[in-house]
């Protein structure tokens, strides 16, 4: 699925939720058709990255939220949020490198002096770089940046991944300022995806599902989980994605949501659970499929597979605009509990939350879990993945991610049709 260039151009300056979510509906109303993979050819030729204009709109939104939250500036350490707002990726070494987004004014950067020339090559937003030398304190320099930006009092928002030694160093050098969590600024920005972001996640999802199909076509009795994982990850790469993970579990091991250390080779009749993901231009996919290898499913396998299917469908049906995230978990879990499993997180049953937010990170805010009262709104993206875990037998999990539109949820990938046709 490709996005025409004119659509990206029109998206780049969008700041209103309604318009960009309406556009995203057109992008993914038709999830990838499930067809056999004969060859592995790149699927990303028409993909474009997030534009500078869109990042500038993100910064403008952050500055508006800073003012509303009565914060004077947002401090970003190396990591996802730095890339989200500025487009810069930087290794989080012991040498402090941060970006400062003031509530008013332009973005400021503080970096090691010997890295300044290389750092400037990466800048597309802002131009002010404050360089510190090896025998100098970066925190004194940061205090100077605050002063020169006119920040003499008030609160500084610290993004959640600012490392303690940096936060502590800043606090000591600028003790007259108050330091608070920047979650009320960064989460509202990142949790609502634009159509351009959704298009990249759609492409990543397309690639992962195609790679899983290819991996299934290469399965053979006696292979190890790591062999299948390597095949799927290589396929994700050849299809144009940046391979992220491919968790493959056979037989009894599939009952452990994240696997077990007990070695297990593939044999006919095994349940095979494949939980895989990749990235495209910084955006993630997360897809899980469960199949039976090389034999007709047993009655037990079919019953649990179909129960899982009903549970996932119930979660999707509950994902309505204006309802709380926890409603998705409650609906999926009820199907499993009503069948005699659980209750709550007890196994046999569903031992974890039903879903998680997804975007530039594989797991983001917006978890589908009891107690999360956050209201679903257009632009939110999350997984629906209610595992049924039966220790000593097997586990079944389907994981498909959705994005919320003004009309409700839309799948990035079409859920499995049946245990006989698990990849359609």
N, C-alpha and C positions, 0 to 999 in steps of 0.2 A: 504494500500500500504506500503510495507516494503522496507528497504534498506539493502542490504547484508553487513555484517561486512567488507568484503574486500573492498567494495566501500568506507566505512568510512575511512578505513586505508589509502587508496590511496588518499582520499581527504584531509587528515589532514595536509599534507605539501604543498598543492597546493597554489601557489601565482599567477599563470598566469590566467587571466580572461578566456581566450578561453577554456582551458582544463576543468575548473570546471563548466562552463556554458554548455559545451557539455555534461558533465555527468548529469547535472540537467535536460536536455531535456529528457533523458531516464527515469528519475524518475517520471515525471508527464505528459507524453504525453497522458496518459489515465486517466482523472479525475475520481473520484469516481462514480461508477454506482449507480443510484438512486433506491434503493430497500427498501421495507418496513422494519421498525425496529420491530422485534418480541421480541427480548431480548436485554438487555443492558449489553454487555460484554466489558471489556477493549480492546481497539484497539491499545494499545501502547507497547505490550510485546516486540517487536523487535526494539523499538526506542532507539537510542543512543544519548547522549548529544554531544555538540561540544567538540572536543578534545583539550588538552593542546597544541598540535602541531599547530592546526589551530589558537589558540589564539596567539601563539608566532609569527606566520606568519602575523597576524594582527598588532602586535606591530612593526614588521620589516617594514611593509608598512607605518605605522604611522611615524616611524623614518625617512624613506626616504622622506615622504611628509614634515616633519618638516624641514629637510635640504633644500628641494626645496623652501619652503616658508620662509626660513631664520628665523626660530624659534628655540630657544635653548631647549625648553622643552614643554610638554603638561601636564596641570594640570587637574585632574579628581576628581570631587566631587562624593559623593554617587549617584548612579543612573544607568541608562541603559548603558551608555558608560563605566563606571567602570566595570560592569559585562561583557560587550562585549570584552574588552581588557584583563581583568585579571581573569574573572570568579567569582569575589567576589561580593556578595550582602551585603549591610550594611545599617542599618537604618539611615536616615539623621537627626541625633539629633543635638542639639546645640553644641556638642563637635566635633570639627573639625577632620575629618578623610579624607585624600586625598591620591591619588596615583600620582606620578610624573614620566612621561615617558620622559627621556632626549633624545635629538637627537642622542646622542652616549652614550652607557652604558646600565646598567640594570635598571629595574623599582625600584623606591624607594617608601616607604610608610611612612606616618606620622599618628600616631593614639594615642588616649588617653592611658596613661600608664597602668591604671588598666584593660584595654581591650587587652593589648598586647598578652597575652598568648592565648586568644580566637581568636584574629585576626590571629595569626601565624598559627592556625589550618586551616585557609581558604586559605592560600597562596599556589598556585601551580606555579606561575611565579615570579621570583625574590626572594630575601631573606633579603634585607636591610629594617629594620623597625626602625624608629625613634619615640620614645615614649615621650610624654610630660605629665607632672604631673599637677594636678588640679590647682596649684598655679603658673603655668608657662604659657608662651605665646606660642601657637602652631605656630604662625607666625614667631617668632624669630627662631624657630626650622626649619621651612620651608626655611627661608633665609639661614640658615646654610647648609641645604641640597643642595641648589643651589650652594653655595660656594664650598662645598666639591666635587660637580660634575663638578667643573671647569667652572661654569656659572657665569661670572663676569660682563658681559654686554650682550646687545642684547634683543630680544623679547621672552616673555613667552606666549604661547598659552593657553587661558582659555576656557575649554569646555563650551558649552552654558548653562549647568545646574549648574555651579559653583555658589553657593549662594553669594549674595552681601557681607555679613559680612565676608566671607572667602576671597573673591577677594580683598576687601578693606583692610583687615588685612595684607594680603601678600604684597600688594602695599606699605603700610606704612612702613613695616619692610625691604623691599628690593626696595626702591624708585629709585635706580640707574638702575633698569631694566624697560623695556617697556612691557606693557601688552596689548595683542591683542586677537581677536576672533580666536578660534581654528577651526572654521567651515571649512576652506580650508584643514584641516587634517582629522577631524572626519567624515565629511559628505562623502567624497570620499571613506572612508573605509566602513562605515556602509550602504551606499546606494546600493552598489554592493554585492549581496548575493552569497555565495558559494552554491554548490550542497548540502552540509550538512545542511545549513540553509534552503534551499528550501524544502528539504525532511521533516524537522520539521514543516514548515509552511503547507506543503501538508497534513501531518497527522492531524494537528490542524484543517484544513479546512474539512477534512473527518469527524472528530468528530462533528464539529458544524453542518454540513449538516445532519448527522444522528440524532443528537439531535433535530433539527427542525422537521424532519420527525416524530420522536417519539412524540414531542409536539403536532403536528397536529393530530396525532392519538388519543390524550387524550383530545382534545377540546370538550367542551359541552356548550350548551346554558346557559347563566346566569353567567358564570365564569368571573372573573375579569382579567385585563391584568397582574396584579402581580401574579396571580395563574398560568397563562400560562408561565410567565417568570420563576417562581420557578421550574416548571416542566422541562423546557428546560435546565436551569442551572444545575439542579440535574442530568439530562441525560448527559450533557457534562462531569460532574465529574465522573459518573459511566462508561462512555466510555473511561476514561483515561486522559481527559483534565483537566486543571485547569480553572474552570469557570471564565469568565471575565465579561460578560454582556449578557443580553437577554432583549432587548427593544421590547415590544409587544404593538401594537396600534390597536384599533378596530374602525371601522366605520369612522366617521368624524375626529376622533383623528389622523388617519393615514395621514391626510393632513399636520400635523405638523412634520417635519423631525425628531425631537427629542422629540415628544410627547407634551402633554398638562396636566394641573392639573385638568381638568374637568373629573370627574369619568364617566366611560363608561363600561357597562357590555355587554358581547357578545350576539348577537342575529343573527338568520338566515339571510343570505343575506349580512352580514357585510363583507367589505374588512378587512382583517387581515394582518398587516405588522409586520414581525418579523426580527429584526436586532440583530444578535447574534455573539458572539465570545468567544474563549477560548485560552489558551496557552499550548504549549507542549515544555518542556525543555527550556522555556524562549521565545518561538516564537509564534506569534499571528495568529489568523484567524479573518475574518470579512465577514459574509455572511448575505444577506438579501433576504427574500422571501415574496411575496405578494400573498395571496389566497382569494377566496370568500368562506365563511363558510356556509355550510348546505343548499345551494340553487344554482340554475343555475344563472350564472352571467347575469346581465342586459346588454343591448346593450351598455350603457354608460361605464359600468365597462370593458366590453370586448374591446371597442375601445381604452380606455386609457391604459389598460394593454398591448395591442398589440403595441401601440405607444411607450410605455416604452421599450418594447422588441426591437423595431427597433432602438431606440435611443442608447440602450446599445450595440447593434450589430455594429452600426456605430462607436462608440467609440473604440471598439475592432479592427475594420477594419483600423482605423486611427493610431493605435499604431504600427508604423513601426520603425525599427531601423534607427537612423539618423534624425528623425523628432523631433520637440520640444514637450514637455509635453502638452503645450497648444493646440496642434492640436487635442488631444483626446477630450478635453472639447468642442472645436469648432464643431467637427463632431457630437457629441451627442446632443449638444444644438441646432444645426441647424435643426435636425429632429423635435424637439419639437417646435421650433419657426416657422418652415414652416407649422406646423399644426395649427397655429394661437395662440399659447401661448407665454407668455413673452411680449416683448423681454428681453434679458439680464437676470437679476435675479428677474424680476417682476413676481408675481403670479396672476392668475394661470400660472404655468410654472415650470421651474427648478430654485429653489432659492439659490442654493449653487454650489460649484465646482463639477465637474463630478467625481473626484476621489482623493485619497490621497495615499502617500507611506505607506508601511507597512513592519514590520519586528519584531524586539524585542519590539517595541512600536506599538500600534495599528495605530497611525498616525505618520508617519515619513516624511522625505523630499521626494520631487518628486511629488508634487501635480499636478493633472490634472486640471489646471486653467488658464484662460486668463492671459497672461503676463509672464508665466513661460517658459522661452526660453531654459531650460535645455534639452539637447538632450537625447533621449531614447537610452539606450545601454544594452547589455546583462547583466543579473543579477539584474536589477531593478525590483522591485515588487510594485504593486499598485492596487487599487480598481477601478472598473468602475461601478458607481452607480448614474445614472441620475434620481433623484426623479422627478415625476410629481405631484405637489401639487395643489390641488383645494380646497381652504378653503370653508367649508360649505358642501362639498360633501365627498371627500376621497382623499387619496394619494396612489401612486403606486411607489415602488422602488424595483429594482433588484440590488443586489450587489454581484458581483463575483470578486475575485482578480486574477490578472495575474502575470506571471513572464516573463521577456524578455529573449529570447534565440537567438542564431545566426541566427535562421530561422524566428524570429518574436515572437509575444506573444503567451503564452500558458495559458489556464485557470487552476486555482487550482480546481475549481468546475464547472461542466457543467451548463450553464445557463438554466433557466426554459424553458420547451418545449412549453407549451401553458397554457391558463388560466384553461382549463379542466384538464391538467396534469402539475401543477405548480412545482412539486417536481421531475420532470424528465427532 
